[in-house]
Amino acid sequence: MTTLFRIAAALVFLIACAMPAWSATVPTVASDRWLEMDLYWFDRAHPERSADRFWARFAPLYRGVSGYKGLVLGIGFTADYIVSYRGDPMQEVPLPQAAEQEIGHSLRGQLDGDTAQRQLGWRERFASKGPASAKRKVGYAPWRYGDLRRLTDALRERARREGIEDFRVGAFSVGGDGAYSGQMPFARRHPEAFTRWGEQAPGALGSSSHLDPSNLLHAHPEALAALPQGIPEGLPVHALFAAQWGALSRDSGFDALMLRDFLSFPRAFTRYGPWGVYVPDATRAERNTEGLAALLRGVKKASPRTLTMMWSTAGSATSDWRANGIDLERVARDGHLDIFVDQTWAGAWGEVGVREQTFWNAPILGWTYQLGTLLMHAAVLADTPVRHYPVIETFDAWESWDTIHTAPERLRWAIWAYSHAGVKTPKGLRMAEGAYIAWAHHGEDLLGEEDVAFLSSELDAAAEDAAQTVDIAGPTLVYSRDAAAGQMSRLAPGFDPRDRLDEQVGTLIKWPLPVLSATRAEWLPQVKSDLFVFGASTDLPPAQLAAIEHLAEQGQALAFFGSVTSGTHPKLSGLLGVTSLPHKPRLQDRMLRATPGAAWPTRLANAGAFNAPPPATQVRAPAAAVVYGFGETAGLVLDQAGGRNLALWDPVPFFDYWYRPLKDLLNGDPTPYAVVAATLNAQLARAGAFAAAEVDLAQSGTVSAWIRRDGSVRMLAGNLEEGLRDDADRSRRMTLSLPQSWRACRWHPDGAVMPVAVGTAQIRLDLPPQGSELLHCKR
């Protein structure tokens, strides 16, 4: 988007925001909106002044928003302020004495050049000394619980003066025994409340522990607000937490609670759980799920007005149940969770050169992977009343990254993509119900007025547009609860169905497979898609298998991902004539040479034979349908004979290392993922749908499209990737095939990226480094 356009949009929005909150000209945006801030920013001695500063800056973000509106406070990154509250307003809030922030550097703009030059720029960026150094710390004042009440009252009073009623003020709780500082006092008194992580999987984080709601406490005589006689022997952690929250929320005025890292799920930021890839057994998962559900039930009983919130691990949604032992859908259906937030900090983890300790960051948590995770969670929650949001990242109150100033166009892409990531239901599309903006400050510095204008205008416009969207083009991910439950019953060492659909698709959409929707397997007869993409299918019930077989007979484009032996139902692999034989060599090669087969996609450029982990069994398929194979073993199959349009992939696994370039995580060669993307795009083309006309291994880019109620079409494109190439050319191009009904379109960009017509059936987009573009047309 051009600078001129951005300035004009900001001016228009600022003029609108200058009008009184009660003005009839302020539009109503059917969305929720939350901000997150750390308590350290607020003035303990003068909370009213802090409230005035807060509203002077952030009122534009809330005006015209019709849903929930609120602020969530971080209070020391522990649960100590809840479980240690004694009911005394003069009691000092337990807060860390030494903060461990990495703040103070100015990370404005991009790093230019090839990888070596950008790494040099990163070192120079973090080499400054003195007042600008990232070693600068911001500590906590000696807050008392009565001060918290003064702050919440001041924030609500000022909200009312802004014309905003029912403004919520909440707090988040973290389940680690300490974060950014030393061990919390409660953890020293009650180590039995925490469950330590077990043996680590390769590449996983180091050992730690999490506050376990199901653990039983030892007796302790200290009087607490909800337990004046002290903690009795054997009291469950969830009972203590809920009772204490009830007292604290009443006395301090909090009416929202966010369960953050190591409390919502035992482990965060990886596909692994505390025990590695899988929980020890289904019994442990049942215990974990019931513990979390009991905590939420208790919070609602102790404080019925509290809006309960929890958020994701930021890793694979597939690992929620298997690795962390949390059945999110069951928790949602229990009826005591109001809001689920996906930790879509894609820039915080995906951008390079934004952290002092590492250049490469954690690309497996980057932009497209967060989109895949968001879609899967949306499908899990789609048939429940739980409201679902993405995180809209800005910069951080504790860490150095600064996405809104280093990658604003990628952030703009995220606002629009995550707002339009939809679930296809029998009643229409269900999309995100709101946005959770984190953070609102970096150290003492608030988001600037231009930042607030950018966020307000983009979030409002995206929410309004999503409300007018009636269909989403491209492939649709299919979530099956039956399959997920069946996999839980077969957990064992070495079990690998290779079905992490959200992560796999998060990789494929980089070349550019236009995925922006999901659905549930039981809804297949009632929804439509250009291409349905399945993960695990071994435990689909007969009615769902019959529905899929019927779709295949009708020529519907279908793709099945998963180990042919342990992840794919034999009836579905049988649709393509695929079988699997045992394969138990003395030494299983981790990597083999894969070569093109007869069905190698013609739309694929700059790709050929590659090395990759092979299937664990001998996968046999008709020779004419093999896209690539390892000798006699097929890896990817495409059957487009007759009226069929089917693909089956025994996926190539990848790694979850931190601090490595993305190419390393993809076994050193992204070719198999580009091949699969080209194959699925060929399926879309066969169906006459929106697709990539060419998949070039060297030209990664992401695209999606949707249709509005008035018949107009929107197309969103992003140049998002780091760590696939090392040269200085970070611009990217994509050529896209248009459905017949779109070919009369005249595409209008919101920015400067004008599409180039390639005949009447295709357009080409040339995106600048870190660029994004939103195109629209009327048919």
C-alpha positions in Angstrom: 0.0 0.0 0.0 1.5 3.4 -1.0 2.5 6.0 1.6 0.1 8.5 0.1 -2.8 6.1 0.4 -1.8 5.3 4.0 -1.6 9.0 5.0 -5.0 9.7 3.3 -6.6 6.8 5.1 -5.2 7.8 8.4 -6.4 11.4 7.9 -9.9 10.3 7.0 -10.0 8.1 10.1 -8.6 10.7 12.5 -11.3 13.2 11.3 -14.0 10.6 12.0 -12.5 9.8 15.4 -12.5 13.5 16.3 -16.3 13.5 16.3 -18.1 12.9 19.5 -18.5 9.3 20.5 -22.3 9.6 20.4 -22.4 11.0 16.9 -24.7 9.1 14.6 -22.1 9.3 11.8 -19.7 7.0 13.7 -20.2 3.5 12.1 -21.1 0.5 14.1 -18.6 -2.3 13.7 -20.0 -5.7 14.7 -16.9 -6.9 16.4 -15.1 -7.3 19.8 -12.0 -5.3 20.6 -9.4 -5.8 23.3 -6.1 -4.2 24.2 -3.3 -5.8 26.3 -1.0 -3.7 28.6 1.4 -4.4 31.4 0.6 -2.9 34.8 4.1 -1.4 35.0 3.1 1.3 32.4 0.4 2.7 34.8 1.1 5.3 37.5 0.3 3.7 40.9 0.3 7.0 42.7 -2.0 8.7 40.1 -4.1 6.0 38.3 -6.6 8.7 37.2 -3.8 10.4 35.2 -2.9 7.1 33.6 -6.5 6.5 32.7 -6.7 9.9 31.0 -3.5 9.2 29.0 -4.9 5.7 28.0 -8.2 7.1 26.7 -6.6 10.1 25.0 -4.6 7.7 22.9 -6.8 4.6 22.5 -10.4 5.9 22.3 -10.4 5.7 18.5 -9.9 1.9 18.7 -13.1 1.4 20.6 -15.5 4.0 19.0 -18.2 2.4 17.0 -17.4 -1.1 18.1 -20.6 -2.9 19.1 -19.2 -6.0 20.8 -17.2 -6.6 23.9 -14.6 -3.8 24.6 -11.9 -4.1 27.1 -8.4 -3.9 28.4 -6.4 -6.9 29.8 -3.6 -6.2 32.2 -0.4 -8.2 32.8 0.4 -8.4 36.5 3.9 -9.8 36.9 3.5 -12.7 34.5 2.4 -15.1 37.2 -0.7 -16.4 39.0 0.7 -15.2 42.3 -1.4 -12.0 42.5 -4.5 -14.2 42.4 -3.6 -17.2 44.6 -1.7 -15.1 47.2 -4.4 -12.4 47.8 -5.3 -12.1 51.5 -8.3 -9.8 51.1 -6.4 -6.7 52.5 -6.5 -3.6 50.2 -3.2 -2.5 51.8 -1.5 -5.8 50.9 1.3 -5.3 48.4 0.8 -7.1 45.1 3.5 -9.8 44.6 5.5 -8.6 41.6 9.0 -9.4 40.3 11.7 -7.2 41.7 14.0 -7.4 38.7 12.4 -7.2 35.3 14.1 -8.9 32.4 12.9 -6.9 29.4 14.7 -6.5 26.1 13.4 -3.1 25.2 14.9 0.2 24.3 16.2 -0.4 20.7 14.4 1.4 17.8 13.6 -1.3 15.2 12.1 0.9 12.6 12.2 -0.2 9.0 13.6 -3.2 7.2 17.0 -4.8 7.0 18.2 -4.8 3.4 20.6 -6.9 1.3 21.4 -10.6 1.2 21.4 -12.8 4.2 25.0 -11.9 5.2 24.3 -8.2 4.8 21.1 -8.4 6.8 22.8 -10.3 9.6 25.4 -7.6 9.8 22.6 -5.0 10.0 21.0 -7.0 12.8 24.3 -7.0 14.8 24.6 -3.3 14.3 20.9 -2.8 15.3 21.6 -4.4 18.7 25.1 -3.0 19.2 24.1 0.3 20.7 25.0 1.2 24.3 23.7 3.6 26.9 20.1 4.9 27.2 19.1 3.2 23.9 20.4 -0.2 24.9 18.0 -3.2 25.1 19.4 -3.7 28.6 17.1 -0.9 29.8 14.6 -2.2 32.3 11.2 -1.0 33.5 10.4 -2.1 37.0 7.2 -2.3 39.0 6.1 0.3 41.5 5.0 -1.1 44.9 1.3 -1.6 43.9 -1.2 -2.5 46.6 -4.5 -4.3 45.9 -6.4 -1.1 46.7 -4.5 0.7 44.0 -5.8 -1.9 41.5 -9.3 -0.9 42.4 -8.6 2.7 41.9 -7.2 2.0 38.5 -10.1 -0.1 37.3 -12.6 2.5 38.6 -10.7 5.3 36.8 -10.5 3.4 33.5 -14.3 2.7 33.5 -15.2 6.3 34.6 -13.2 7.7 31.7 -14.7 5.2 29.3 -18.2 6.4 30.3 -17.1 10.0 29.6 -16.1 8.7 26.1 -19.6 7.3 25.6 -18.4 3.7 26.0 -20.5 1.7 28.4 -19.7 -1.7 29.9 -16.0 -1.3 29.4 -14.3 -4.4 30.7 -11.0 -4.4 32.7 -9.4 -7.8 33.0 -6.1 -9.4 33.9 -4.1 -12.3 32.6 -2.6 -15.2 34.5 0.4 -17.2 33.4 0.9 -20.8 34.7 4.7 -20.9 34.8 6.5 -21.0 38.2 8.1 -17.7 37.1 8.5 -15.7 33.9 11.0 -13.0 33.0 12.2 -13.2 36.6 12.8 -15.5 39.5 10.5 -18.1 40.9 7.1 -16.8 42.2 6.6 -17.0 46.0 3.6 -19.3 45.7 5.7 -21.8 43.8 8.2 -21.8 46.6 5.4 -22.4 49.1 3.6 -25.0 47.0 5.8 -26.8 44.6 3.2 -29.6 44.6 0.9 -27.2 42.6 3.2 -27.5 39.6 3.8 -30.4 37.2 7.3 -30.6 35.8 7.8 -31.3 32.1 9.1 -34.8 31.3 11.7 -35.9 28.8 12.1 -33.5 26.0 11.7 -34.2 22.3 14.5 -33.3 19.9 14.7 -29.6 19.3 12.1 -28.8 22.0 12.5 -26.2 24.7 14.3 -26.9 28.0 12.5 -28.3 31.0 10.1 -26.2 33.0 6.8 -26.7 34.8 3.2 -25.5 34.7 0.5 -24.7 37.2 -1.6 -27.9 37.0 -5.3 -27.3 37.9 -5.7 -31.0 38.8 -2.9 -31.2 41.4 -3.7 -31.4 45.1 -2.3 -28.9 47.5 -0.7 -29.4 50.9 -2.2 -27.7 53.9 -1.0 -24.2 54.6 -2.2 -22.0 57.6 -1.9 -18.6 55.9 -5.3 -16.9 55.7 -6.4 -16.0 52.2 -9.2 -13.8 50.9 -11.4 -16.8 50.0 -9.9 -19.2 52.6 -9.7 -17.4 55.9 -8.7 -20.6 57.6 -5.9 -21.3 55.2 -5.5 -24.0 52.6 -6.8 -27.5 53.7 -4.9 -30.6 52.8 -5.9 -32.0 49.4 -7.6 -28.9 48.0 -7.4 -29.0 44.2 -5.4 -26.2 42.5 -8.4 -25.3 40.4 -10.6 -24.8 43.5 -8.0 -22.5 45.1 -7.6 -20.5 41.9 -11.3 -20.1 41.3 -12.2 -19.1 44.8 -9.3 -16.6 45.0 -10.3 -15.1 41.6 -13.9 -14.6 42.9 -12.5 -12.6 45.9 -10.0 -10.6 43.8 -12.5 -9.8 41.0 -15.0 -8.5 43.6 -12.5 -6.4 45.4 -10.4 -5.1 42.6 -13.1 -4.6 39.9 -11.7 -7.1 37.3 -14.5 -8.6 35.2 -12.4 -10.5 32.6 -9.8 -13.2 33.1 -7.3 -14.4 30.4 -5.6 -17.8 31.0 -2.3 -17.4 29.2 0.8 -19.6 28.6 1.3 -22.7 30.7 -2.2 -22.4 32.2 -4.5 -22.5 29.1 -2.3 -25.3 27.7 0.6 -26.8 29.7 3.1 -25.9 27.1 3.4 -23.1 24.6 5.2 -22.1 21.4 6.0 -25.7 20.1 4.1 -28.6 18.6 5.4 -30.6 21.6 3.8 -30.9 25.0 5.3 -31.4 28.4 5.9 -35.1 27.6 7.1 -34.7 24.0 5.1 -35.4 20.8 2.2 -37.2 22.7 0.7 -37.3 26.2 1.6 -40.5 28.0 -1.9 -41.9 27.4 -5.5 -40.9 26.9 -6.1 -41.0 30.7 -3.6 -38.1 31.2 -5.4 -36.1 28.5 -8.7 -36.7 30.2 -7.2 -35.5 33.5 -5.8 -32.3 31.9 -9.0 -31.5 30.1 -11.1 -32.0 33.2 -8.7 -29.9 35.3 -9.0 -26.9 32.9 -12.8 -27.3 32.6 -13.1 -27.4 36.4 -11.1 -24.2 36.8 -13.3 -22.4 34.3 -16.5 -23.7 35.9 -15.1 -22.6 39.3 -14.3 -19.1 38.0 -17.7 -18.6 36.6 -19.4 -19.8 39.8 -17.2 -17.6 42.0 -17.6 -14.5 39.7 -20.5 -15.0 37.2 -19.8 -11.6 35.5 -16.3 -12.6 34.6 -15.6 -13.1 30.9 -13.4 -16.1 30.8 -10.7 -16.2 28.1 -7.9 -18.5 27.1 -5.4 -18.6 24.4 -3.6 -21.1 22.1 0.0 -22.4 22.3 0.9 -20.5 19.1 2.0 -23.9 17.8 0.0 -26.6 15.9 -3.7 -26.9 16.7 -3.3 -30.6 16.0 -1.1 -30.9 19.1 -3.6 -29.4 21.5 -5.1 -32.7 22.4 -2.3 -35.2 21.6 0.6 -33.3 23.0 -0.9 -31.0 25.7 -3.7 -33.3 26.7 -6.4 -30.5 26.3 -9.5 -31.4 24.3 -10.4 -27.8 23.4 -13.8 -28.7 21.9 -14.9 -30.4 25.1 -13.8 -27.4 27.2 -15.8 -25.2 24.8 -18.9 -27.3 25.0 -18.7 -27.4 28.8 -20.1 -23.9 28.6 -17.8 -21.8 30.9 -15.3 -20.5 28.3 -16.4 -17.3 26.7 -13.5 -16.3 24.4 -10.6 -18.2 22.8 -7.7 -16.2 21.4 -5.2 -17.6 18.9 -1.6 -16.4 19.6 -1.0 -15.2 16.0 2.2 -13.4 16.8 3.5 -14.2 13.3 5.8 -11.2 13.0 7.2 -11.7 16.6 8.3 -15.2 15.6 8.6 -15.1 11.8 10.5 -11.8 11.1 14.3 -12.0 11.1 16.6 -9.7 12.9 14.1 -8.5 15.5 15.5 -10.3 18.6 18.7 -9.5 20.3 19.7 -13.2 20.9 19.0 -14.6 17.4 18.7 -13.5 13.8 16.5 -16.4 12.5 13.8 -16.4 15.1 11.2 -19.2 14.9 9.8 -19.3 11.3 7.6 -22.4 12.1 5.4 -19.9 14.0 5.3 -17.4 11.2 2.6 -15.8 9.1 1.1 -18.7 7.1 1.5 -21.2 10.0 -0.6 -19.0 12.2 -3.2 -18.9 9.5 -3.4 -22.7 9.3 -3.7 -22.9 13.1 -6.3 -20.2 13.2 -8.4 -22.1 10.6 -8.2 -25.4 12.5 -9.2 -23.8 15.8 -12.0 -22.0 14.1 -13.3 -25.4 12.9 -12.9 -26.9 16.4 -15.0 -24.1 17.9 -17.4 -23.5 15.1 -20.3 -25.4 16.6 -19.8 -23.9 20.1 -20.8 -20.5 21.5 -17.1 -19.6 22.3 -16.0 -16.4 20.6 -12.8 -16.7 18.6 -10.2 -14.0 17.9 -6.7 -13.7 16.5 -4.0 -11.7 18.2 -3.2 -8.5 16.2 0.4 -7.9 17.2 2.1 -4.5 17.3 5.2 -4.4 19.5 6.0 -5.9 22.9 6.1 -4.7 26.5 8.9 -7.0 27.4 10.7 -8.0 24.2 12.5 -6.2 21.3 10.4 -7.1 18.3 8.3 -4.3 16.7 6.1 -5.7 13.9 4.0 -2.6 13.4 7.1 -0.5 12.5 9.3 -3.2 10.8 6.7 -5.1 8.8 3.6 -3.0 8.6 2.4 -4.4 5.2 2.7 -8.0 6.5 0.7 -6.9 9.6 -1.9 -5.4 7.3 -2.1 -8.7 5.4 -2.6 -10.5 8.8 -5.5 -8.2 9.8 -7.3 -8.9 6.6 -6.4 -12.6 6.3 -7.2 -13.5 9.9 -10.4 -11.5 9.9 -11.6 -13.4 6.8 -10.4 -16.9 7.8 -13.8 -18.5 7.8 -15.6 -21.8 8.7 -18.1 -23.0 6.1 -21.1 -24.2 8.1 -24.6 -25.3 7.1 -25.8 -21.8 8.1 -23.1 -19.9 6.3 -19.7 -18.5 7.1 -18.5 -18.1 10.7 -15.5 -15.7 11.0 -13.5 -14.2 13.9 -15.8 -12.3 16.3 -13.1 -9.8 17.3 -9.5 -8.9 17.7 -7.0 -8.9 20.7 -4.4 -6.2 20.2 -1.1 -6.9 21.9 0.7 -4.9 23.0 -0.4 -1.3 23.4 3.0 -0.2 24.6 6.7 -0.9 24.4 8.3 0.0 27.7 6.9 3.4 28.6 6.1 4.3 24.9 2.5 3.9 23.8 1.5 3.1 20.3 1.6 6.4 18.4 -1.4 8.2 17.0 -0.5 7.1 13.5 -0.3 3.5 14.7 -3.7 3.8 16.4 -5.2 5.3 13.2 -3.7 2.4 11.1 -5.1 -0.3 13.5 -8.5 1.4 13.8 -9.0 1.9 10.1 -7.8 -1.5 9.0 -9.5 -3.5 11.8 -12.8 -1.7 11.2 -12.7 -2.0 7.4 -11.7 -5.7 7.6 -14.5 -6.5 10.1 -17.1 -4.6 8.0 -15.9 -6.4 4.9 -16.0 -9.8 6.6 -19.6 -9.2 7.6 -20.4 -8.8 3.9 -18.6 -11.9 2.8 -20.7 -14.8 1.6 -18.2 -17.3 0.1 -14.5 -18.0 0.2 -12.7 -19.3 -2.9 -10.0 -22.0 -2.9 -9.4 -25.1 -0.8 -11.2 -25.9 2.5 -9.5 -27.7 5.4 -11.7 -30.5 6.9 -11.5 -31.1 10.6 -12.8 -34.4 11.9 -13.3 -34.7 15.7 -14.0 -38.5 15.2 -10.6 -38.9 13.6 -8.9 -36.8 16.3 -10.5 -38.9 19.0 -9.6 -42.1 17.3 -6.0 -41.1 17.1 -6.0 -40.5 20.9 -6.9 -44.2 21.5 -3.9 -45.4 19.6 -1.1 -43.3 21.1 2.1 -45.4 21.4 5.8 -44.9 21.0 6.6 -44.4 17.3 3.0 -43.7 16.3 3.0 -41.1 13.6 -0.1 -40.6 11.4 1.7 -37.6 9.7 -1.5 -35.6 9.8 -0.6 -32.1 11.2 -2.9 -30.6 8.6 -2.6 -27.0 9.8 1.2 -27.0 9.7 1.3 -28.8 6.4 -1.1 -26.4 4.8 0.7 -23.5 6.4 3.7 -24.6 4.3 1.8 -25.3 1.1 0.1 -21.9 0.9 3.5 -20.3 0.4 3.5 -21.4 -3.3 0.6 -19.9 -3.5 -2.3 -22.3 -2.6 -5.3 -20.0 -1.9 -6.5 -21.5 1.4 -8.7 -19.3 3.7 -11.5 -21.6 4.9 -12.2 -24.7 7.0 -15.2 -26.9 7.8 -16.1 -30.0 9.8 -16.4 -33.5 8.4 -20.0 -33.9 9.5 -21.0 -30.8 7.4 -19.6 -32.0 4.1 -23.0 -32.8 2.5 -24.2 -29.3 3.4 -21.3 -27.1 2.3 -19.4 -26.4 -0.9 -15.7 -25.9 -1.7 -13.4 -25.8 -4.7 -11.3 -28.5 -3.0 -11.7 -30.3 0.3 -8.4 -31.1 2.1 -8.4 -33.8 4.8 -6.0 -34.6 7.5 -6.4 -37.8 9.6 -9.3 -39.9 8.3 -8.8 -43.4 9.8 -11.7 -43.1 12.2 -14.3 -41.4 10.1 -17.8 -42.9 10.8 -19.6 -44.7 8.0 -21.9 -41.8 7.1 -19.0 -39.5 6.6 -17.1 -42.0 4.5 -20.2 -42.5 2.4 -20.5 -38.7 1.9 -16.9 -38.5 0.8 -17.2 -41.4 -1.6 -20.3 -39.7 -3.1 -18.4 -36.4 -3.5 -15.6 -38.3 -5.3 -18.1 -39.9 -7.7 -19.5 -36.5 -8.5 -16.0 -35.2 -9.5 -15.5 -33.1 -6.4 -11.8 -32.2 -5.9 -10.6 -33.9 -2.8 -7.1 -34.3 -1.2 -6.1 -36.7 1.6 -3.1 -36.0 3.8 -1.7 -38.6 6.2 0.3 -41.8 6.5 -1.3 -44.3 4.2 -1.1 -46.9 6.9 -1.9 -45.0 10.1 -3.5 -41.7 9.0 -5.7 -42.4 6.0 -8.8 -44.6 5.9 -8.3 -47.5 3.5 -11.6 -46.8 1.8 -10.3 -43.3 0.9 -6.9 -44.5 -0.3 -8.7 -47.1 -2.2 -10.5 -44.4 -4.2 -7.1 -43.8 -5.9 -6.1 -47.4 -6.1 -3.4 -46.9 -3.4 -2.4 -49.7 -1.1 0.4 -50.0 1.5 2.7 -52.9 2.3 4.8 -53.5 5.4 8.4 -52.2 5.1 10.8 -53.1 7.8 14.4 -52.8 6.6 17.2 -53.4 9.1 18.1 -49.7 8.8 15.4 -47.2 7.8 16.9 -44.4 5.8 15.8 -41.1 7.2 16.3 -39.5 3.7 15.9 -40.9 0.3 16.0 -39.6 -3.3 12.5 -38.7 -4.6 12.1 -38.5 -8.4 9.3 -37.1 -10.6 6.6 -39.5 -11.7 4.2 -39.6 -14.6 1.8 -37.1 -12.9 4.5 -34.5 -12.1 2.7 -31.1 -12.4 3.4 -29.1 -15.6 2.7 -25.8 -13.8 5.8 -26.3 -11.6 9.0 -24.3 -12.3 12.6 -24.6 -10.9 12.0 -27.9 -9.2 13.1 -31.5 -9.8 14.3 -34.5 -7.9 14.9 -33.9 -4.2 15.9 -35.7 -0.9 13.3 -36.1 1.8 12.1 -38.5 4.5 10.1 -41.3 2.7 6.9 -43.0 3.8 7.3 -45.5 6.6 5.7 -48.2 4.4 5.7 -49.3 0.8 3.0 -47.2 -0.8 1.8 -48.7 -4.1 -0.2 -46.7 -6.7 -1.0 -46.8 -10.4 2.1 -45.6 -12.3 0.2 -43.0 -14.3 -1.0 -41.3 -11.1 2.4 -41.0 -9.2 3.5 -37.4 -8.9 6.7 -38.3 -7.1 8.1 -41.5 -5.5 11.0 -43.1 -3.7 11.7 -46.0 -6.0 8.7 -48.3 -5.8 7.1 -46.3 -3.0 4.8 -43.4 -4.0 4.9 -40.2 -2.0 2.2 -38.2 -3.8 -0.6 -39.4 -6.0 -2.9 -37.5 -8.4 -5.9 -39.3 -10.0 -7.7 -37.2 -12.7 -8.7 -40.0 -14.9 -12.3 -39.9 -16.1 -14.3 -37.6 -13.9 -12.1 -38.0 -10.8 -10.1 -35.2 -9.2 -8.3 -36.8 -6.2 -4.9 -36.5 -4.6 -3.3 -38.4 -1.7 -0.1 -37.4 0.0 1.9 -39.4 2.6 3.4 -36.1 3.9 7.1 -35.3 4.3 7.6 -34.4 8.0 9.5 -31.4 9.0 11.2 -30.0 12.1 10.3 -27.6 14.9 13.7 -26.1 15.6 14.0 -22.5 16.7 16.6 -20.1 15.5 17.1 -21.7 12.1 16.0 -20.6 8.6 12.8 -22.0 7.3 14.6 -24.0 4.6 16.4 -26.0 7.3 13.1 -26.8 8.9 11.9 -28.2 5.6 14.7 -30.9 5.5 17.0 -28.4 3.7 14.8 -28.5 0.5 11.3 -27.0 0.1 10.7 -28.8 -3.2 8.2 -31.5 -2.0 6.0 -28.8 -0.5 6.0 -26.8 -3.7 5.3 -30.0 -5.7 2.2 -30.7 -3.5 1.1 -27.0 -3.8 1.4 -27.3 -7.6 -0.6 -30.6 -7.6 -3.4 -29.1 -5.5 -3.5 -26.0 -7.7 -3.8 -28.4 -10.7 -6.9 -29.9 -9.0 -8.3 -26.4 -8.6 -7.7 -25.6 -12.3 -9.4 -28.9 -13.2 -12.4 -27.7 -11.2 -12.4 -24.3 -13.0 -11.5 -22.5 -9.7 -9.2 -19.7 -8.6 -5.6 -21.1 -8.6 -2.0 -20.4 -9.2 -1.2 -20.7 -12.9 2.5 -21.3 -12.1 4.2 -22.6 -9.0 7.8 -21.4 -9.0 10.0 -22.8 -6.2 11.9 -19.5 -6.0 8.8 -17.3 -5.9 7.0 -17.9 -2.6 3.9 -15.8 -2.0 0.5 -16.1 -0.4 -2.9 -15.3 -2.0 -6.6 -15.8 -1.0 -9.9 -14.5 -2.3 -13.5 -14.2 -1.2 -16.9 -13.1 -2.6 -19.1 -10.4 -1.0 -22.8 -10.2 -0.8 -23.0 -7.7 -3.7 -21.2 -10.1 -6.0 -17.8 -8.3 -5.9 -14.6 -10.2 -5.4 -11.7 -9.4 -3.0 -8.2 -10.8 -3.5 -5.5 -10.5 -0.8 -1.8 -11.2 -1.6 1.2 -11.1 0.7 5.0 -11.4 0.4 5.6 -13.0 3.7 8.5 -15.4 3.7 12.0 -15.4 5.3 14.7 -18.1 5.2 13.9 -19.7 1.9 16.4 -17.7 -0.2 19.6 -15.9 0.8 20.0 -13.4 -2.1 19.1 -9.7 -1.9 16.1 -9.9 -4.2 13.2 -10.2 -1.8 10.5 -9.1 -4.3 8.2 -11.9 -5.4 5.8 -12.5 -8.2 2.8 -14.8 -8.7 0.6 -15.6 -11.8 -3.0 -16.5 -11.0 -5.7 -18.2 -13.0 -9.2 -16.7 -12.8 -12.5 -18.5 -12.8 -14.6 -17.9 -15.9 -17.0 -15.6 -13.8 -14.1 -13.4 -12.8 -12.6 -12.8 -16.2 -14.6 -9.6 -16.9 -13.3 -8.1 -13.7 -11.4 -4.9 -13.6 -9.2 -5.2 -10.6 -8.6 -2.1 -8.4 -5.8 -2.1 -5.9 -5.9 -0.3 -2.6 -2.2 0.4 -2.9 0.3 0.6 -5.7 0.5 -3.0 -6.9 -1.4 -3.0 -10.2 -2.1 -6.5 -11.5 -0.8 -7.3 -15.0 -3.3 -9.0 -17.3 -2.0 -12.2 -18.9 -4.6 -12.6 -21.6 -8.1 -12.7 -20.2 -7.8 -15.7 -18.0 -4.8 -14.8 -15.8 -3.2 -11.9 -13.9 0.3 -11.4 -12.5 1.1 -9.7 -9.2 4.6 -8.3 -8.5 5.0 -7.7 -4.8 7.8 -5.6 -3.3 9.8 -6.8 -0.3 7.4 -7.5 2.7 4.6 -6.1 0.5 0.9 -6.9 0.6 -2.0 -5.9 -1.6 -5.8 -6.0 -1.4 -7.5 -6.0 -4.8 -11.2 -5.7 -5.5 -13.5 -5.9 -8.5 -17.2 -6.0 -9.3 -18.4 -8.7 -11.7 
